[in-house]
């Protein structure tokens, strides 16, 4: 017992001694680092240089509300000009169409180019070229002007080489204008859709595979303004996914539904009544968000004898819910029963005998939904701005203004005929053009502008950085997903969607640009609506920022522009060296003294975007970004304090405030400097968290890329394997790398401890 007591006492003394010695080492290291930074970097000299020339600057206070209002007004005028050009094209289109009934183009591969209807459309849409050209002459900043036809023909101006198929994943041009996000949003009004899938035993095999692909293609015709759910039925009906009600048809929810549909199995018998009861019940529920416009039931089945008349008489006597039916596969059932379901409920009946009929027949229902918009006349003539999406012709991220075009011709009688949608007129606006209208350098590097649409999706946000190149899907990132969510931001998002004006200062967690660190800071959110649109603009800036440096002087008075950009840049460099010689306060002898011993490179990054590097050889090999506002270290240095803490182990580690290894005395860990310490020694990192020296926060990246799960293809297949392989090939986009939800963990040192 005495020996054990002596050992414990000795260990306590050693531990106390070790902690004391380590604290001395840390203090000495702190002094050395401060001395090194003061002398080698010349920071104090730089401050003196600034104060010496301060007379050339003046300081003005920023008014965030005025800046936001000005930027919102600029965006409003830009979109109004684009809308006016779109309406000119729209009016001219109807004029030419009515007269001529007696650029560059694209036709969907699934449409026969020599078909009579395509040749006719090529003829009477030719006059659009003059209208587009006139719009371009009046406003040279216009981007693509497009007419997308309901038959798959697309005319766009100005002409441009088509996309490089060699860069596409499957080397096949599957472009269909009717599947583009802007066409889908412009061709029909919002809808609540319930998809009913027959999962009885009679649909097993190839028919069930066709149904699954058909439902997947049907989901692709929906936009974020729509709500949807999928229900399968046999003897009873059930939701195919975890969704118990209709949900917003955004990319994430549609992906969940697509995956759930793949797990449907066929057995038992068919009970149409059970399926329609569940469908009507979900469509009637009003305690959830809804489109509150068109209500639709889509039935996919192989057929049957039951007409389900009683359930329609009970639940749909006023025909407020449209029913569309799809007979899938080749079979001997009488088509009259499911045909009557559609015709008696303001819907339409379609047949999908093979995979080739899926793409066309799952989108033709939009023609039926467009008929009420024809009767609306001027009410339907409203420019609708779409979600952000990736342009097919390499303009980058764009939004598009759309106007649906309808056939309003008659046949001589008083009753209009052929009330169908002809297509959609569209005009693009690049996000880069919108971003140029927002002052980028008035709030400091940590401040920024962004906008949200009525669904809460962001435009211009610095975290809007989609990793996928799928141009057939809109780019959707919710404001609460782009930033770390809290209750106050939920209220801010709601107020912006409602078009209100306001300003709120909150303390919130912030992720660094490189996603490695998380900090807490004071942010001031100032927002205002963009009149004439559904967008709302916000300025987000650190509360301690409130001033901007303005230099009231002309730059480069004797430097003339040159048509040759290379020559101009060379002369500009010479001019900078000539007009701004090295200040005598910059002592190169000091730099040369410390550089070989401690440092590999010295540089200063300025607010104006100038980075100076020493020595010159390192500047030539500089791989960092030239734009200082985009550098993570530059942003964090302005709002984050640095701390040094005392570890309780004998091994020496220096971690930064995000838990990344800066320095260690462990030779084995030299190659791991810069890595997160939790990967190097999880036990110690967990101890630091449990001791409350660090706190952690889980965040999510909704724009990550994931590799798909590989299917096992080692087993033998039946003769029908060739058909199945062909079906799988049609889902190539699901096989390629796709977006997924990735959980990220950031750590933050707690200075209060």
N, C-alpha and C positions, 0 to 999 in steps of 0.2 A: 504493500500500500504506500509506504514512504517513497519507494522508487518511482511509482506511478505519479505521485504528487510532485516529486522533483522534476520529472519529465514534463509534466503539464506546465509547471512554473517556468522551466527553461524554454519551452515552446512559446509561452506568452511573452517572455522577454525578447526572444528572437523576433517574434512577429512585431512587437512594439519597436524594436530596433530597426527592423526592415522597413516598416512604414515610415519611421522617422527619416531614415537614410533616403528612401525613395522620394519623400517630400522635398528633401534638400536637392536631390538631383533634378527634380521637376522645376523647382524654383530657379536653379542655375540655368537649366535649359531655356526657361522662359526669358531670363535676362539676355542670354546669348542670342536668342531668336529676335528679340526686340532690337538689340544692338545691330544685328545683321540687317534687319529690314530698314532701320533708320539710316544706316550708312550705305549699304549696297544699293538700295532702291532709290535713294535720293528723294524720298517722299517729302521731307521738310523743305528741300530745295524747290520741289515742284509747287508746294504751297506758296512759297515766297514768290516764285515766278508769277503765279496766278494773281496774288495780291498786288504785285507791281504793275500788272496790266489791267487791273480791275476797272480802271476808268473807261475802258472800252466796252464795258457791259453795264446793263441795268437789270434790276430784278423786278419782275411784275408778278402779281398774284394771279393764279388761275381761277377762273370761275367755271367749275365743272358743268353746271347747268347750262350756261351759255354755250360752252363748247359742244355739249351733246345736242343742244337745239340746233346749232349751226350745222353740225355733221348730219343730223337727221333731215334738215332741210335740203342739204346737198344731195343726199340719197333720194329723197322724195322727188326732186327735180329730174334726176337721172332716170328713175323708173317711170316717171310721168312722160318723159320724152320717148322712152321705149314703148310705152303703152300707146302713145299717139301714133307712132309709126306702125304699130301692130293693127290699130283700128283702121288706118289708111289702107293697109293691105287687105284687111277683112272686107271693107266696103268695096274695094276694087274687085275683090274676088267674086262677090255676089253679082256685081255688074257684069263681069266677063262671063260668069257661069250662065246667067240668064240669057245673055245675047248669043253665046256661042254654043248653046245646047244643041239647035238644029244640028339655060342655066345648068344646072347640074342636077342629076336625079339619081335615085337609088330605088330599086325594086326588091322586095323581100324574095328570098330564094324559093319560098314555098308557093309563090305565085308565078303562073306561066306568063313570061314576058310578052308573048304574042297573043294573049287573051284579048278579046274584043274590048272588054271593060278597061283594061290597062291602056290599050291603044287610044281609046276615047279620052281617057283622063290625060294622057300625054298631050293630046291635041288641045283640050280646052283649058289646061293649066299652063300652057306655054306663055300666055299673056302675063302671068305673074312676074316673069323676068323683068319686064319694063317697070312694074310697080316696085319691085325690090331694088332695082337699080336707082330709081328716083329717090327712094328712101335713103339709100346709101349716099347719094350725092348731097342730099340735104343735111345728113348727119354722118360724116365719114367715120365716126367712132362706133357705128353699129357693127355688131358681130354677125353671127348666123341669123338669117331670116329663113324660116322653114314652113313648108306646108306638108303635113303628113296626112295621106289619104286613108280612108277606112279600108281600102282594098290592098294597102301595103306599099303604095307608091309614095316616095318622098322627093320633094323638090326643095333645094336649099341654095342660098345665095350669100356670098359669092362662091363660085365653083372652087373646089379644092380636091387634091388627090385623096382617094378613099383611104381608110385605115390600112396599115401594113399588116397583112394576115400572117406574115412570118413571125410577128411578135406576139400573136395571140396564142392562147394555150392549146387550142385544138386545131389551129391552122384552117378553120372553117369560118366563113362569114355567115353568122347566124343573126345578123342585124335585121330587126323587124321594127319599123317605126311605130307600129301599134303596141309594141312591148316597151317602148321607152318610157321612163318615169313621167316626162312632161306630157306625153300623149295620154297616158292612163289618167292623170289628174285632170286633163283638160277635156276629155271625151265624155265624161259622165259626172253627175252630181253625186254627193256622198251617199253611202248605202250601208245598211245593216244586212249582212249576209250570213245565213245559216246553211252550211253544206251538209247534206244527208248522204251517207254512204251505206249502200246495201252490203252487208257482210254475211249474208246467208250462204248456205253451202253451195247454192247453184252458181255463185260467182267465183268459185275457187279456180286456181290455175291462171291462165293467160288473161281472163276477164278481170280478175282482181288486180293483176299487175297494170292493166290498162286504166282501171279506175284510180289506182294510186297515182299514176303519172298525170292523169286528167285533173285530179284534185290539186296536185302540186302546181300545174300550169294555171289552174283557176286562181289559186292564191296569188300568183304573180301578176294578175290583172288588177289587184287591189292596191290602193295607196294608203297613206297615213290618215286620210280623212275618212276611211271606212272602218267598220267593225265587223268581226268575223268569228265564227267558231265552227268546229267540225264534230259531227255526231254520227256514230255508226249504229246500225240497228240490225237485229235478228228477230228473236222473239221479243226482246226488250231493247230499249235504246240506251246508249251511254256515250259520254264524252270520250273522245279518243285521246285527249291530253289532260293535263292537270287543270285546264281552264274550265270552270263550271258555268261560265257565261260568255257572252260576246266580248272580245277584247280588241283593242286597236290593232289594225292591220299594219303594224310597223315591221321592219325587217326582222327584228328579234322574235316577235310573236309568230310571224309566218314561218320562221325556221323551226320553231318548236312544234307547230302544227304539222309541218312537212315530215319531220322526224317521227311524230306520233302516228301519222297515217301509214308510214312504212311498216308499223308493227301490227296493223289490222290483220286478223285471221278470219277465214270464212268457215262457218259451220251453222247448224240448226236451220230453221225455216224463216221465211220473210214475214214481217208484220209491219206494213206501211203505216197503220194507225198509230202504233207505238212511236215510230220515228217522227211522224208529223206532230203528234202531241208534244213531244219534247221540243221540237223546232218552234212551234207557236208559243210555247211557254217561255222559252228564252227570248224570243222577239218581243214579247209583251212586257218583260221586266223593265221597269223604268227607274230603278234605284241604282243603275249603273250608267256610265258614260255611253252615249249613243250618237250616231250620225243624225238621227231624227229626220231622215229624208226618205229614200227608197228602202223598203223592206223586202228581202228576197230570200227564197228557199231554193237551193240547188240540189236536185236529187240525181244521184248517180246509181244506176241499177242495170241489171240485165233484162228487166221486164217482169211482168206478172199479170195476174187476172184481176187483182183487187184495184178498184178505182178510188178507194178511201173517200167516198162522197160525203159520208156523215161527218167526218172530222173537218172537212172544208166548209160544210154548211154551218157547223157549230163555231168554228174558230175564225173563219174568213168570209162571212156573209157579204161584206162590203167590198171584197176583193182588194183590200188595202195591202195585202202581201202578195207579191208576184211569185209564181212558182215556175221554175225552169226545170225541165226533165231531160236527162241524157241516157239514151239507151246504149250501153257499152258492150262491145263484143259481138260475135256472130252467134245467133241463136234462132230458135223457131218460135219464140213467144209472140203473141199478138201485140203489136205496138199501140193499139187503140187505147188501152187503159191508161198508160202513162202519158200518152199524147193528150188525152182528155184532161188529165191533171193540169197540164200546162195551159192548154187553150181556155179552160174554164176559169183560170186564175190570172189572166193578163200576162201570161208568160210565153214561152216558146219551147218547142220540142226539137232536140238535136240527136243525131245518131253518130256514134263513134265506133265504127266496125273494126278499125285498126289503128296503129300508132300514128299513121300519117294524117289522120283526121283530128288528132287531139289539139294541136296548136291553133288551128283555125276555129274549131267549134267551141272552144272554151273562152273565146273572146268576142264572139259575135253577139252575145247577149247585150253588149254595150250599145249596139245599134237600137235595140228595143228600149233601153233605158234613156236613150237620147231623144225619143219622140216627144215626151212632155216638154223638153227644153226648146223644141221647135215652136211650140205654141206660146212659150213664154216671151218670145220676140225680144224686146229691148232688155228685159230682165236677165236674159241669158247672155247679153252682150256686155259682159263685165270681164275685164282682164283678171285672170287668176295667176298668181305667182306660185311656183312650185317649190318643193324641197330642194336642197342642194343635191346635185348629182355630178358624176364625172362625164364630161363631154366626150362623145364618140370620136370627134375629130381633133382631139388633143388641145382643147382650149383650157383644160384643167377643170377645176370646180366652178360650176355655173349655177345660176337660177334662171328660170325661163318663164316669160309671160305667155299665156295661152288664151286663145279664143276658139271655141268650137264653131265649126261651119256646118250649116244645115241646108238640105234641099228644100227650098220654099216654093218650088214651082208647082203649078196646078195643071190640070188636064182639061180645062175648059169649064168644069163644073164649079160650083161654089165651094164645095168641100175640097180642101187641099189633099193632094195625093203625095205618095212617096216621101212622107215625113221622116226622113232618115238623116243621120249624121254623115256628112261627106268627108269630114276630116277635122284636123286641128291646125290653126295658124299659130306659129310660135316665133318668139324672138329671144335671143340669149343675152344675158348680162353676166360677165365674168366677175367672180368674187374679188379678183385683183382690181377691177375697175371701181368696185364699191369701196375697197380698202383704201384706195388712193384719196377718197373723199373724207377720210377720217384722219385728223392730225396724229401722226405716229409718235412724235417726240415731245409732246406737251406734258405728259404725265410721268416721264422717266421710264427706264427700261422695264420696271415691274408693273406699269400701267398699260392698259390696252382697251380698245373698243371691241364690242361684238354685238350682234343682233340675234334675236330669236324670232321664230315664226309662231303661228297660232298653236302648234303642237308642242312648243317648248324646245324645238331643235335649234341649235346654234348656227349662226353664220359668222365668219371672220374670227372666231375664237382661236387663240393660239394653240389650244389643245385639239382643234379639229384637224386631225392629220391621219386620214384613212390609209391603212396599210394595204388594202385590197384594190385590185384593178378591175373589179367587176363593174362595168359601166351600165349594166342593165338594172342595177339597184340604186335607189337614192342613198345619199350619204346622210345618215341620221345619227346625231349625237345630242342627247338631251343636256340641257344646261346643268342639271343636277348630277349628270354623269361626267360632264366636262370638268367640273370642279368638285371639291370635297363637300358633300351635302351636309346641310344643317337646317334647322327649322326656319330660321330667318330667310335663308335662300329660297325655301319653298314658298314663302309668302311673296318674296321679290318676284319669283317666276310667275306666280299667279297675277300679280299686279301688272307685269309687263304684258302678259297675254291679254289682259283686259284693256290694254291701251292706256294705262295711267302714267302720270308723270310723278317722279319722286326722287328722293335721295336718302340713303341709309348708310350709316357707318357701323360696321360690325367687327368683332374679333373672330377670326376664322383660321382654320388650318390651310396651308398652301403647299402644293407640290412644286418642286423645282423643275426647271425645263428638262433636265435629263432624267426625271422621275426617281432620282436616288435619295432625295432629301425631302423632309417635311418640316415646315416652320409655322409658327403662329404669328400673325400680323394683323394690324388694323387696316381694313379695306373700306373704301367709300364707294358705294354703288350708286351711280346717278343714271337715271333712265328716262326716256321719252319716246312716244310713238312716232313712227314714220308715217305721216299723213298720206292718205290715198292708198295705203297698203295695209296688210295685216302684220307687218313687222314692227318690232320695237327695238330701239337702239339703247345700248348701255355703255357707260364708261366705268371701268374698274381701275382704281388707283389706290396706292398706299396713302393712308391718311396723313403721314408726315410729309408727303410730297404736296406741294401746293404752289410751287414757284417754278418758273421757267427762265432760263438765261437767254437773253436776247442780245445779239451783237449788232448794234446800229452802224454797220459799216459795209462798204462794198468789198467783194472778194475778187481777187485776180483781175484788177482793172486793165492791165495791159496784156492779158492772155486772151487771144482770139480763138473762136471755135474753128474746127477743121473738119472737112468732110471725111477725112481718114481718121477713124477712131483711134487706131493704134498710134499714129503720129501725135494726135492730141494728148493721149495719155502720157507719152514719152515727154512731151514738152511740159505737161502739167507736173510731172515728177521733178523735172529740172527746175521748174518755177518754184516749187515748194522748197527744194534744197537751197535755192538762191535767195529766196525771200525770208526763209525762216532758218537761219543758220543755228547751229548748236549753241545753246545758251552757255555762257562761260561758267555758270553755276553748276553745270553738269560736269563733274570731275571724273574723267575717264580713268585717272590713275586709281581712284578708289574702286571703280568697277573691276579693273583688271586685277586689283589686289585680292578681292573676294571671289571673283568669278571662278578661277581654277580650283579654289579650295573647297567652296561650298556649293556653288550654284552652276547650273548649266546654261541658263538663259535669263535675261532680264527684259521685261517689256512693260510698257504703260499703255493701258487701254482707256480712251477718253470718251466723254459723252457725245462728242461730235462724230464718232465712228472711226477715229484715227488710232491705229495701234503702232507703237514704235518699239522695235526689237533690237536688242544688243546681245551679242555681236552680230555683225552683218551676215555672217555665214549662217547663223540660225534663222535670220529673217528670210533668207532665200529658201530655206527648207520648212518654212512655217506652214503647218497644216490646219491650224485653227481657223474658225470663221472670222471673216473680216468685219462683220456686223456685230458690234459689241452688245447691242440690245438683245441679241439672240444667245449670248453666252451665259450659261448657268452660273459660273463663278462671279460674273459681273453683277448679275441680278442679286445673288445672295449676299454679296459683300455690302450692299447698300442697306439691308434691313436685318441682318443677322449678326449677333455678337458671337465671338469665339470663346471657347472655354477649355480649360485643361483640368482634368480630374485625376484623383489618386486611386489607382487600382489596388486591390488588396492582395494580389499575388506577387510572388518574387520575380516572375517573368515580367519583363517591361514591354508594355504596349502603349502606343499613343493612338487614340481614336479621335476622329472628328465628331462633330455634333450629330452626324447621321449614322454613326456606328461603323464607319469605314476605316480600315487600318492605314495609319499615316506613317508610323515608324515602330520598329521593334528591335529587341536585342537577340531575337531568335533567328539564327542563320537559316533554319528550315523555312522560315516565313518571309524571307526577303523577296521572293518571287511573287508573293501574294499581297504585297503592299498595293493599296487601292481597292482591294476586294472588301466586301462586307464581312465584318468580323464574325458574324453568326455562322458563316460558311467555314471559317478557319477554326474556330473553337466554340461550338454551339453551347457547351456547358457554361463557360465563362460569360458568354453573351446573355444566356438565360438568367444567370446570377445577377448580372447588372440590371436586367429588367425587373427581376423580383425584388431587388434592392431599391427600385424606383429611381435609379440613376438615369435610366432611359425609359421612355414610353414609346409604344408602337401604335400604328394606325393602319388598318386594312383599307386599301383603295382598290378600284377596279378599272381595268383598261378594256373598254368596249370595242376597241378597234384593232385588237391583236389578231395575228394570223396563226392558225393551227393547221397541222397536217391531218388529213383525214385518216380514219381507221381503215386499215387494209382488210379486205375481205379474203377469206380463205378460199382459194380456187383449186385446191389439191384433189377434191372429191370428184368423182365421175359425174357426168350429167347425162340427161336423157336427150333424145333427138331435138326436143324443143329448146335445148340450150342455145341454139343459134338465134332463136327469136328473143330469148331472154337477154342475151348479150347485146342484141340490137337495141332493146329497150334500155338497158343500162347505159349504152353509149349515148342515148339521148339525154341522160342526166349527167353529162360530163362535167358541168359546172359544179356539181355536188362532190365530184371526185377530186377536183383540184383543191389547192390550198384555199381555206375559207376563213372568214372572221369568226372569232370566238371570244368568250368572256374570260379574261385572265385576272386573277387576284394578285395584287402587289402589296408588299408590306414595307412601310417606311418607318424609321426609328428617329427619335428626337431626344437629345440630351436635355435634362431638366435642371436648369441653372439654380433654381430655388433650393436645391439640395446640395 
